[in-house]
Amino acid sequence: MSMLGATASAVQPFFLGTFASNCSSGMTVTKIPDRWDNSWGNNLRLGKLLDDAGIDFMLPIARWIGYGGETNFHGNVLETMTWATALLAHTRNITVFATIHTVANHPVVVAKQLATIDQISGGRVGLNIVAGWNKPEYEALGLTLPDDHVTRYGYAQEWFDVVRALWSRAEAFDWDGTYFKLKQVLGDPRPSARLPILNAAGSDHGRKFAIQNADFLFTPAIDLARSKDEIAALKAQSKQASRAVDVLTFSHVVCRPTEREALDFLNYSARENADWEAVDNLVRLQFAHAQSFPHDLLALIRDRMAAGHGGFPLVGTPEQVADNITALHETGFRGTTLSFVDYAEEFPYFRDNVLPILEARGIRIPPLAKRSAA
C-alpha cells in the first residue's frame, strides 16, 4: 500500500522514512572512514531492512555535482529513477520516491517512466518534485537558473500540469503552453492510482506550489514552536485551497545505549571530523539560491549542517530519541525522514529499541498489523 493509501485509512500513523541513502556520506558531512558508502549493494541491503521493519518510504536526493571539500560531499550519487525502480523490484511494501528536477527531465518522459514503475511496484512509487535552486548544477548541465522564484515555479507548474494531463487523459492531445509545445501526446500506460507527490519549499511561491500540487510538503524542523505555527498556517492555506496537505520533516539519528555514547559519536563524526569546507559550500549555496531553510536561522545551524544536513537532531538513548520523535508528532508533523552516519549498520538498533517505544505510544503501527490492515 502506498503512502496515500495509508493517508486515506482510518488510522493515521506517524510516517518514518529514510533520506539520501543514494548519496555519498548520506546526510552527514563527515570525513570519518566508516561514513555511509552509497553503493547499490548497501542501498539494497538497507531497503530490505526497512521493508521488513515496516518503514514507510525511502526518499533520495538528486544531485549532479558535489559540494567539494575533502570528501566532495554528494559527489557520488545514484540516479533516483533507476535507484527507485530497482529498490521497488526487490521489496514488497515500502514506498520509494524518485526525486526529479523539472528543468532536467522532460515531463512526457517522466510520466512514462513513473507509469512503468507503478506497474513494477504494484503502486508503491512516489514523485518528489524539485523546481531547482542549485546554480552550479544548472551551469554543469548548460542551463541557466532563473533568478526569480516566479519563473522557477511557473515552469514547474506547467511541467507538472503536463504530467497530470498525461496521467488523466485517455486521448492524444496537443499542448500549447508557455514552456512546452507538444503535438499529439498520449500517456499510455497510466498509473493504476494517484501517486504520492512530495515537494520541499521555503519561499512563498514554493509553498503556494506545494499547496496546489503536493500531498506532502517537506520542510526543516529547527525550532518546534516556530514549526507548530508554520504547520497551522500551511494547514489553513491548504484547507482554503480545498486540498489536504501533510507536512514532513527530516531528522538525523545518533542512537546509543547511553546518552554519553551518543554525544561522543556525534562529536567525533560531525564536529571533530566534519568536512567544514563542504559544510560552508552547502551553507553558502543555501543562502544564495534557496529558501528551504529560514535565512534568519541558517547561520545558527552550521553544526546541524555537518550532522544531518540541517536535520532535526534525534540524539541519545532509545527513550530520548523516541521522545523527540513524539515531540515532532505533537508539533503537527505527519512524519520524518531518518538519516544515520551508516544507515545499514545503525538502523537495526533503532528498529529493535526505538520502534517498539513508538508502537507502545500509538504513534506507529506494528508491521504485521499494518500489513493485515492493507
JODARA-V566946 format. One record per residue. OMEGA is omega in radians with two decimals (none if undefined). Layout:
{{OMEGA} {OMEGA}}
//
This chain:
{{-3.13} {3.11} {3.10} {3.07} {3.09} {3.13} {-3.08} {-3.08} {-3.11} {3.13} {-3.11} {-3.13} {3.00} {-3.05} {3.00} {3.09} {2.99} {-3.06} {2.91} {3.08} {3.07} {-3.05} {3.08} {-3.08} {3.10} {-3.14} {-3.07} {-3.09} {-3.00} {3.12} {-3.05} {-3.05} {-3.12} {3.01} {-3.02} {3.00} {-2.99} {3.12} {3.10} {-3.14} {3.11} {3.10} {3.10} {3.10} {3.14} {-3.12} {3.14} {3.07} {-3.13} {-3.12} {-3.14} {-3.10} {3.14} {3.05} {-2.92} {-3.01} {2.98} {-3.09} {3.12} {2.94} {3.04} {-3.14} {3.14} {2.99} {-3.10} {-3.09} {3.10} {-3.06} {-3.12} {-3.09} {-2.96} {-3.10} {-3.10} {3.04} {3.10} {-3.06} {3.04} {-3.11} {-2.85} {-3.12} {3.12} {3.08} {-3.12} {-3.12} {-3.10} {3.12} {-3.13} {3.11} {-3.09} {-3.13} {-3.02} {-2.97} {-3.00} {2.98} {3.10} {-3.14} {2.86} {3.11} {-2.96} {3.00} {-3.06} {-3.03} {-3.06} {-3.03} {-3.10} {-3.05} {3.13} {3.11} {-3.12} {3.13} {3.13} {3.13} {-3.09} {3.06} {3.09} {3.14} {3.08} {3.11} {-3.12} {-2.99} {-3.04} {3.05} {-3.08} {-3.12} {3.06} {-3.11} {3.02} {-3.05} {3.09} {3.14} {3.05} {3.12} {-2.96} {-3.02} {3.12} {3.09} {3.05} {-3.13} {3.11} {-3.14} {-3.14} {-3.09} {3.11} {3.09} {3.08} {-3.11} {-3.03} {3.12} {3.12} {-3.13} {-3.12} {-3.08} {3.00} {3.08} {-3.12} {-3.14} {3.12} {3.09} {-3.11} {3.04} {3.10} {3.13} {-3.12} {3.10} {3.12} {-3.13} {-3.04} {-3.07} {-3.10} {-3.13} {3.09} {-3.08} {3.00} {3.10} {-3.13} {-3.07} {3.11} {-3.04} {-3.10} {3.05} {-3.02} {-3.12} {3.01} {3.07} {-3.13} {3.07} {-3.14} {0.19} {3.03} {3.13} {-3.12} {3.13} {-3.12} {3.14} {3.00} {-3.11} {-3.13} {3.09} {3.05} {-3.07} {3.08} {-3.13} {3.09} {3.12} {3.11} {3.12} {3.11} {3.10} {-3.12} {-3.13} {-3.12} {-2.93} {-2.96} {2.97} {-3.12} {3.01} {-3.03} {-3.01} {3.14} {2.99} {-3.09} {3.07} {-2.99} {3.07} {3.09} {3.13} {-3.12} {3.11} {-3.14} {3.14} {3.11} {3.13} {3.12} {3.10} {3.12} {3.12} {-3.13} {3.09} {3.09} {3.12} {-3.13} {3.11} {3.07} {-3.12} {3.07} {-3.07} {3.08} {3.03} {3.14} {-3.02} {3.08} {-3.01} {2.87} {-3.03} {-3.10} {-3.13} {3.11} {3.10} {-3.13} {3.11} {-3.13} {-3.13} {3.11} {3.14} {3.08} {3.13} {-3.14} {-3.01} {-2.94} {3.05} {-3.13} {-3.05} {3.06} {3.01} {-2.97} {3.08} {3.10} {3.09} {-3.10} {3.04} {3.12} {3.13} {-3.13} {3.14} {3.10} {3.11} {-2.98} {-2.89} {-3.04} {3.04} {3.13} {3.07} {3.05} {-3.04} {3.13} {3.13} {-2.99} {-3.12} {-3.10} {-3.00} {3.11} {3.11} {3.13} {3.08} {3.09} {-3.10} {3.02} {3.01} {3.14} {-3.10} {3.13} {-3.06} {3.00} {-2.95} {3.08} {3.11} {3.06} {3.14} {3.13} {3.10} {3.11} {3.11} {-3.13} {3.03} {3.07} {3.11} {3.07} {3.11} {-3.11} {3.09} {3.12} {3.06} {3.10} {3.13} {3.09} {2.92} {3.12} {2.96} {3.14} {3.04} {3.00} {-3.00} {-2.99} {3.12} {-3.03} {-3.08} {-3.12} {3.10} {3.07} {3.13} {-3.02} {-2.99} {-3.14} {-3.11} {3.11} {3.11} {3.14} {3.09} {3.13} {3.12} {3.12} {-3.14} {3.13} {3.07} {3.09} {-3.05} {-3.11} {3.11} {3.12} {-3.12} {3.08} {3.12} {-3.14} {none}}
//
